[in-house]
Amino acid sequence: MPTDAPHPQSTDELLHALQENHRRPYGRTRTVTAEELVDAAERFDEPVPLIHALLELQEAYTYGSDPRKSPVVFARLLTLFDEQPDAFDERLRHQLFWRFKWVANALIALPEIPLTSLRQWLGEMRDRYEKAGLGLQPYYGQAYQLAAHVGEDTTLAYELWAARRRTPLSDCEACEIRERALHRADAGDDERALEIWAPVLAGKESCQEEPARSVSYALLPLVRTGRADRARELHLAGYRACRRNPGMAGEVGRHLEFCALTGNEGRGVELLAENRNLFDEVESPLDLLHFLTGVEVLLSRVESLGHGELPVAGYAGRAWTVASLRAEVRERGEGLATRFDTRNGTTLHSDHRRERLDRAPLLDALELTLRSRGLDDLVEGASRTDAATGSGTAAAPTVEALPEAVPELILRARELDELGHPDARACWGRLRTLVAAPGYTHPDDPAVGPYVRLCADLLSDEANRAAERDEFAVAVDLQEEAAGLYDDAGAPGDAALARACALLAAAEIPAETPSEGGEGKAMADALTEAHAGLVRLHEETPGLAPYIEGRLLRLRASALGLRLQASGDQEHVAPVLAEVELLETFALRHSIDGQVSGAMLLRAGTYALSGDLPAAVTEADALRERLTEHGPAWHLPRVLGLRGRLQLGLRDASAAYADLAEGLRLAAAWPADAVDTGRLHGDLAEACMHLGRPDEALTQLTRAAEAELRAEKRTDAFCAYSNAAQLCLDLGRIEDCIALLDSLLTEPDVAAGKVDDRLVAQLRLVRARALHAGDDLKAATAEFVTLAAESADWEDDPGSHAMIAAETAMLLAESGEFERAGEAVGRALAAHALAPRHEQLSNCLRELARLQAQQEGPDGLDAALAHLATAGRIADEARAAGFEPVGRSLDSALAYEHGRVNAYAGQYDDALAALEKALALVGEPGPETGGAGEWAECVRLAGIVEGVYLERPAAALTRLDAAVDRLAALGHTDEREPLASLAAQLRDEA
């Protein structure tokens, strides 16, 4: 598999190419490129470049899970060392002896390598170490690992290793901690193992593999010892560090096992799909054994729960179900375990496999992510059993028992439909199934009517569902087809109603080319025309049944209400209220309670759109009272939802919370599609935020999203999830944020490009920010670079590109890639010229200047000052445009950054002058807290520059003491403390 890697023409180019390849993630691309670079190195006939290339290739094989090739490469290195030892400087010599351990681990992972050969290699390692005068602790560490792998008594081997003093060639502290902890865990001492693991699990000791490896082993001991919450945290962070990585396939398998044993089988199946590449890419038999065993634990659990036919991801080339894949991995896993046991002369690996497979679930359910998915959620067409509240605790409402006989079922469906009763949907759904079944015979019953009328009823119901999902074009086609069938059935009233619904749905289709007044104007014009058509249709259709005429009046009022919403024109208020009056009068005369409620709801909404919120609340209260007395009861949640939104508008979050929570409680009594519970949850989340309850808001946002998914409103669902992810990030719940977004971004709709690309980009943007907040700078930068490239093509939204490119530049600079950062900020500036983003660009340029001066010192000063000069021009533009920043003043922030940059570069007089300017721009602090923090920070840095670097402690203390007194007098205790501490430090050093 040749790559597009460059072909070095010199040793310098070769070394540069090796460095570039070293930055790539482990996998086939890096490995193949490393192979090509070895071929290139051989052409130069120089040992040192070849040594570097071979070292890179062995690393690619080792961490790319290809143990068979690693020893071959090392043999070449060892030959070079024996033949040309002077070509190995101290660093290369250290790497060579370090990698004896890599080879030992690679040979252990290959069951075809005889046990005698393993012991011979350890003997070779010992001899080489002794000859080189190196300590033997690393050798004894490998001897212990071999004993543990084979299943021998490890007592002596462990003591010979663990009791020895560490050497420069010993495994890192984190890896040795893992081995000591596993020694205790294998002995059944979970508590002692976790005690040993503590520094690694806390992140105090780490390396390239740790803490990811230790986390995977520690998950079940944590659960067994009652630390389930800690296990959850570590699962989220640890899984992300090893997913899709062939070199950590065993770790992935243990995460799958953890999901299976904690009631998270659905998440386990999702993670299995995300790691389908491991079935074909893992070359290490030992890693594959551990991975397949974890997979089998998961699949066995899923099958035991009755989901053996659930489709799952497996080996490429065929479709798999849980049952078929379990049989396949069992056969392969047993085969691998037998091969290792045959080589080792023990039954350890078969026994260990059996022990894992026989483990009983540890917990019924442990909520791992904000988006917990049950197995039913993964089954196509599975019934949804969650309550409308989405809490997962309340029982779902049950529809009244449906009639068994088809004639009674049809009549019942029409009766409920006339009332607008939510249970009508279940009747139509049952009828749709019966009609579609082979051999359906329509009843010969005059009360039921002909088959063509039933077909029209079903089409009309389907059209209404489509309209609720905002699929207006689909709704139009279905209603028009239904109208034709109603004509054929001799039902002109129903035909007129279907055509009326089609008229309104057609007006709600967004215009492809909006008029000069924009989308709102185009929509308002379309609704005006639709209203006229509805009036004509109403007037031209005689003999309408009251319930049909009531619906036509409701459609007329709704058309004008939607027009008001689209236009915001106050002149459109009176026509809505007039139509509402007609509807209410008619509904009262004919005792159609549902339409009376509809009229009052429209009136309340119209008052709200006109800006008269108190009047809207009064109308909503009257409607609530009427519904309580006369019904229909299923309208109450909708009214409470409206009242809650009105209270939010009136800034009474407590009242809003009460209304919305009551609305959700009442909605649980009705089928999920009877009430827009997604909106209720979303509005309740807003109320929670106003009340200072962000964690509850987060819960409500995720419930809103799941409700929208159940209603097949995927765009609304993804928007709610995006808000939830952003809130997670704001709350510092980084791993929750990333796990939620990872789950969303692997959705089939996203992968297939069926979700709006800008919405997906927003999800990826939040994820990139979360990765950065979680200290994964490399992954965050890669995602930002990709997003910046994609957003460059957003000709209709240069402002977003400016923002993304600016953030990309900052991350590149943080990584030390200042040249690429400069290119990114150049693109941001070009987009800024089209759609100004003064604050974002100023922040970016100041941060680039700070990072360059901080990392490069005096050498980076000129470039840093150039960035600040550009930031100064942007501040001038902002001032001229009357732009007011959300955060700090652009001018004072710029002056402060001049001070900091010059301080990093050792230009202390210039730094102090800049900070004096910043203080003048910020101004003296007052009782308000707004500028006190910025002023205090300027004083603090000026004090450091003046008192420490310019060695003027007396002047610095005068400055600091005055600032401390002023802040204390104003009550700014938090801002005062750092200045008081600095003053005390200067006095101590005087």
Secondary structure, DSSP 8 states (H G I E B T S, - for coil): --------SSHHHHHHHHHHHHTS-SSHHHHHHHHHHHHHHHTTT-HHHHHHHHHHHHHHHHHTT-TTTHHHHHHHHHHHHHH-GGG--HHHHHHHHHTHHHHHHHHHT-TTS-HHHHHHHHHHHHHHHHHTT--SHHHHHHHHHHHHHHT---HHHHHHHHTS---TTS--HHHHHHHHHHHHHHTT-HHHHHHHHHHHHTTSS--SSTTHHHHHHHHHHHHHTT-HHHHHHHHHHHHHHHTT-GGGHHHHHHHHHHHHHTT-HHHHHHHHHHTTTHHHH---HHHHHHHHHHHHHHHHHHHHTT-TT-EE--STTS-EEHHHHHHHHHHHHHHHHHHHHHHHTS-HHHHHHHHHHT---S-S----SSS---HHHHSTT----B-TT--SSSB--------SSHHHHHHHHHHHHHHT-TTHHHHHHHHHHHHHSTT------TTT--HHHHHHHHHHHHHHHHHHTT-HHHHHHHHHHHHHHHHHTT-HHHHHHHHHHHHHHHHTS--SS-BTTBHHHHHHHHHHHHHHHHHHHHHH--S--HHHHHHHHHHHHHHHHHHHHHH--GGGHHHHHHHHHHHHHHHHHTT-HHHHHHHHHHHHHHHHHTT-HHHHHHHHHHHHHHHHHH--GGGHHHHHHHHHHHHHHTT-HHHHHHHHHHHHHHHTTS-GGGS-HHHHHHHHHHHHHHTT-HHHHHHHHHHHHHHHHHTT-HHHHHHHHHHHHHHHHHTT-HHHHHHHHHHHHTSHHHHTT-S-HHHHHHHHHHHHHHHHHTT-HHHHHHHHHHHHHHHTT-TT-HHHHHHHHHHHHHHHHHTT-HHHHHHHHHHHHHHHHHS--HHHHHHHHHHHHHHHHHHHGGGGHHHHHHHHHHHHHHHHHHHHHT---SSS-HHHHHHHHHHHHHHHTT-HHHHHHHHHHHHHHH----SSSTTHHHHHHHHHHHHHIIIIIS--HHHHHHHHHHHHHHHHHHT-HHHHHHHHHHHHHHHHH-
